């Protein structure tokens, strides 16, 4: 057994010159720091505007690094709205139910396509891929929702978004990476394919389920167009649509306040502590915070699921 201790200087000299000088590490740190700054600075700028006085921003220009006049009036206007709690409740219910339905329907379709003995498997896959790139359009979709009897109901949020071919391909590539022996041994042991799917496959494929659930959660939470098109009941309003209406109303007030015929006294009264820009940033902060709170719990599953689901096959 060789117990001789090698000379550290010889080891260092044997390394490549770029590794001895750590230039690669320095360049890596600089590039990653610049990339992080490109992401964080605009986000911080939005937060600064959300906590700024609307009148100060409108008349003195945008502040970048810290509010010139700190104000919570934009957030007060958001939370003081009578429909805020109703819209928030609808958005939460829609996001949770939509994620569950979409995950089950999409993964079930992908589970069926992962079996090579499925008849017309290639036809189903081709139809799904065509629909992923070419949709029927707004008018046929509206007519279909009306004929299904889900117009102006909560189902108008859930059923049209319960299947995504893109998410199906993520599920499919992940399922193909699972050994077939696992399903064969489970089916031989007694359970049928449905029990195998719920008791064995879902726990094994939890990373890709979490990954797809995060995709669906962001889509459901930010959706507002379907609320505007497929519903007219005020009790079905969602948070994103409520924020859009609030922002349009504030933009009208800002336009009225810029009337050149206004007297100095009227101009002073019209100079509100809330502007459309600060209200928009406050809405963005309120919308983003729930997703940011959920993301850390799904991050490890998200990274593992998207990498394995993309590379396995």
C-alpha positions in Angstrom: 0.0 0.0 0.0 1.5 3.3 -1.1 1.4 5.8 1.9 3.5 8.5 0.2 2.0 11.9 0.3 2.0 13.7 -3.0 3.4 17.2 -3.2 0.4 19.7 -3.4 2.5 22.0 -5.5 3.1 19.3 -8.1 -0.7 18.6 -8.1 -1.4 22.3 -8.7 1.2 22.6 -11.5 -0.2 19.5 -13.2 -3.7 21.1 -13.5 -4.5 23.2 -16.6 -3.5 26.8 -16.4 -7.2 28.1 -16.6 -8.1 25.8 -13.7 -5.2 26.9 -11.6 -6.1 30.5 -12.0 -9.9 29.9 -11.5 -10.7 32.1 -14.4 -13.6 29.9 -15.4 -15.1 30.2 -11.9 -14.8 34.0 -12.0 -16.4 34.3 -15.4 -19.1 31.9 -14.4 -19.9 34.0 -11.3 -19.9 37.3 -13.3 -22.3 35.9 -15.9 -24.6 34.3 -13.4 -24.7 37.5 -11.3 -25.5 39.6 -14.4 -28.2 37.1 -15.4 -29.7 37.3 -11.9 -29.6 41.1 -12.0 -31.5 41.1 -15.3 -34.3 39.1 -13.6 -34.3 40.7 -10.1 -34.0 44.4 -11.0 -37.2 44.6 -13.1 -39.1 42.7 -10.5 -37.7 45.0 -7.7 -38.7 48.0 -9.9 -42.3 46.7 -10.0 -42.3 46.3 -6.2 -41.0 49.9 -5.8 -43.7 51.3 -8.0 -46.4 49.3 -6.2 -45.4 51.0 -2.9 -45.0 54.4 -4.4 -47.4 57.4 -4.4 -49.4 57.5 -7.6 -49.4 61.2 -7.9 -45.6 61.4 -7.4 -45.0 58.8 -10.1 -47.4 60.6 -12.5 -46.0 64.1 -12.1 -42.3 63.5 -11.1 -41.5 60.4 -13.2 -40.6 56.8 -12.3 -38.3 55.9 -9.4 -36.2 52.9 -9.8 -34.5 51.8 -6.5 -36.7 53.2 -3.7 -40.1 55.0 -3.5 -39.7 58.7 -3.2 -43.0 58.9 -1.4 -43.9 55.6 0.3 -47.6 54.8 0.0 -49.9 51.8 0.6 -52.9 53.4 -1.1 -52.7 51.2 -4.2 -52.9 48.0 -2.0 -55.7 49.6 0.0 -57.7 50.1 -3.1 -57.1 46.5 -4.2 -58.2 45.0 -0.9 -61.0 47.5 -0.2 -62.9 46.4 -3.3 -66.2 44.7 -2.4 -65.6 41.8 -4.9 -62.0 41.1 -3.9 -62.8 38.2 -1.5 -65.3 36.7 -3.9 -62.9 36.8 -6.8 -60.0 35.5 -4.7 -62.2 32.6 -3.5 -63.2 31.7 -7.1 -59.6 31.9 -8.3 -58.4 29.6 -5.5 -61.2 27.0 -6.2 -60.6 27.2 -9.9 -56.8 26.7 -9.5 -57.1 23.8 -7.1 -59.9 22.0 -9.0 -58.4 22.8 -12.3 -55.0 21.3 -11.3 -56.6 18.1 -10.0 -58.8 17.6 -13.1 -56.1 18.5 -15.6 -53.6 16.2 -13.9 -55.9 13.2 -13.8 -57.3 13.6 -17.3 -54.0 14.4 -19.0 -52.1 11.7 -17.2 -54.8 9.2 -17.8 -54.6 9.8 -21.6 -50.8 9.7 -21.5 -51.0 6.4 -19.5 -53.2 4.9 -22.2 -50.8 6.1 -25.0 -47.8 4.6 -23.2 -49.2 1.1 -23.9 -48.0 -0.1 -27.3 -50.9 -2.5 -27.6 -53.5 0.3 -27.6 -55.4 0.3 -30.9 -55.2 3.5 -33.0 -52.5 4.8 -30.6 -50.8 6.7 -33.4 -54.0 8.2 -34.6 -54.8 9.6 -31.2 -51.3 11.0 -30.8 -51.5 12.6 -34.2 -54.9 14.2 -33.5 -53.6 15.6 -30.2 -50.4 17.0 -31.8 -52.5 18.7 -34.6 -54.8 20.3 -32.0 -51.8 21.4 -30.0 -50.7 23.7 -32.9 -54.1 24.5 -34.5 -57.1 25.4 -32.5 -60.7 25.7 -33.6 -60.9 29.4 -32.9 -62.9 31.5 -30.5 -66.4 31.2 -32.2 -66.5 27.4 -32.5 -65.2 27.1 -28.9 -67.9 29.4 -27.7 -70.6 27.5 -29.5 -69.4 24.2 -28.2 -69.4 25.5 -24.6 -72.9 26.8 -25.1 -74.1 23.5 -26.6 -72.6 21.6 -23.7 -74.7 23.6 -21.3 -71.7 25.0 -19.3 -72.0 28.6 -20.4 -72.2 31.0 -17.4 -71.3 28.2 -15.0 -68.1 27.4 -13.1 -67.5 24.4 -15.4 -66.6 26.8 -18.2 -63.4 27.4 -16.3 -62.5 23.7 -15.8 -63.6 21.6 -18.7 -62.0 23.5 -21.6 -58.6 23.4 -19.7 -58.8 19.9 -18.3 -56.5 18.5 -21.1 -53.3 19.8 -22.6 -51.4 17.9 -25.3 -48.1 19.5 -24.3 -48.5 18.3 -20.7 -49.6 14.9 -22.1 -46.3 14.6 -23.9 -44.4 15.4 -20.7 -46.4 12.6 -18.9 -45.9 10.3 -21.8 -42.1 10.6 -22.0 -41.9 10.1 -18.2 -44.2 7.0 -18.3 -42.2 5.4 -21.0 -39.1 5.6 -18.8 -40.8 3.5 -16.1 -40.0 -0.2 -16.5 -42.8 -2.3 -17.9 -42.0 -5.0 -15.4 -43.4 -2.8 -12.6 -46.9 -2.8 -14.2 -46.7 -6.5 -15.2 -45.8 -7.6 -11.7 -48.5 -5.4 -10.2 -51.2 -6.7 -12.5 -50.1 -10.3 -12.0 -50.2 -9.8 -8.3 -53.9 -9.0 -8.4 -54.7 -5.3 -9.0 -56.0 -4.2 -12.3 -54.6 -1.3 -14.3 -56.8 1.3 -12.6 -55.6 0.3 -9.2 -52.0 0.2 -10.5 -52.5 3.8 -11.9 -53.7 5.3 -8.6 -51.7 3.2 -6.0 -48.4 2.7 -7.8 -47.9 4.9 -10.8 -49.0 8.2 -9.3 -46.6 7.9 -6.3 -43.8 6.8 -8.6 -44.4 9.7 -11.0 -45.0 12.3 -8.3 -42.2 14.6 -9.7 -43.8 14.9 -13.1 -47.3 15.4 -11.5 -45.9 18.2 -9.4 -44.3 19.8 -12.5 -47.4 19.7 -14.6 -49.5 20.8 -11.6 -47.4 24.0 -11.4 -47.9 24.6 -15.1 -51.6 24.3 -14.7 -51.7 26.4 -11.5 -50.1 29.3 -13.2 -52.4 29.0 -16.2 -55.5 28.8 -14.1 -54.5 31.5 -11.7 -53.7 34.1 -14.4 -56.6 33.3 -16.8 -59.1 36.0 -17.3 -60.2 35.9 -20.9 -62.6 32.9 -20.4 -64.2 34.8 -17.5 -64.9 37.7 -19.8 -66.2 35.5 -22.7 -68.0 32.5 -21.1 -69.6 34.1 -18.0 -71.8 37.0 -17.2 -72.7 36.2 -13.6 -70.9 38.6 -11.2 -70.6 35.7 -8.7 -68.2 33.9 -11.0 -65.7 36.7 -11.4 -62.0 35.7 -10.9 -59.2 37.7 -9.5 -57.3 38.4 -12.8 -60.5 39.6 -14.5 -61.3 41.8 -11.5 -57.9 43.4 -11.6 -58.3 44.0 -15.3 -61.6 45.9 -14.8 -60.1 47.8 -11.9 -57.1 48.9 -14.0 -59.3 50.1 -16.9 -61.4 52.2 -14.4 -58.2 53.7 -13.0 -56.9 54.5 -16.5 -60.1 56.4 -17.2 -59.7 58.4 -14.0 -56.1 59.2 -15.0 -57.1 60.4 -18.4 -59.8 62.6 -16.9 -57.2 64.1 -14.5 -55.0 65.2 -17.5 -57.7 67.5 -18.9 -55.9 70.8 -19.8 -59.0 72.8 -19.1 -59.0 72.0 -15.4 -58.3 74.8 -12.9 -55.4 74.5 -10.5 -57.8 73.7 -7.7 -59.4 70.9 -9.7 -56.0 69.6 -10.8 -54.9 69.4 -7.2 -58.0 67.5 -6.2 -57.6 65.1 -9.2 -54.0 64.3 -8.3 -54.7 61.0 -6.6 -52.3 58.9 -4.5 -53.2 56.0 -6.8 -52.4 55.9 -10.5 -52.9 53.2 -13.1 -49.2 52.3 -13.1 -49.0 51.9 -9.3 -52.3 50.0 -9.2 -51.1 47.7 -12.0 -47.9 46.9 -10.1 -49.9 46.4 -6.9 -52.2 44.0 -8.7 -49.1 42.2 -10.1 -47.6 41.8 -6.6 -50.9 40.5 -5.2 -51.1 38.0 -8.1 -47.5 36.8 -7.9 -47.2 36.3 -4.2 -49.5 33.1 -4.0 -47.5 31.4 -6.7 -44.2 32.3 -5.1 -45.5 30.8 -1.8 -46.4 27.5 -3.6 -43.3 27.2 -5.8 -40.7 26.4 -3.0 -42.7 23.3 -2.0 -42.7 22.1 -5.6 -39.3 23.2 -6.7 -37.4 19.9 -6.2 -40.2 18.0 -7.9 -40.4 20.7 -10.7 -36.7 20.5 -11.6 -36.6 16.7 -11.4 -39.9 16.2 -13.3 -39.1 18.5 -16.2 -35.6 17.1 -16.6 -36.5 13.4 -16.4 -39.7 14.0 -18.4 -37.8 15.7 -21.2 -34.8 13.3 -21.4 -36.2 9.8 -20.7 -37.6 7.9 -23.5 
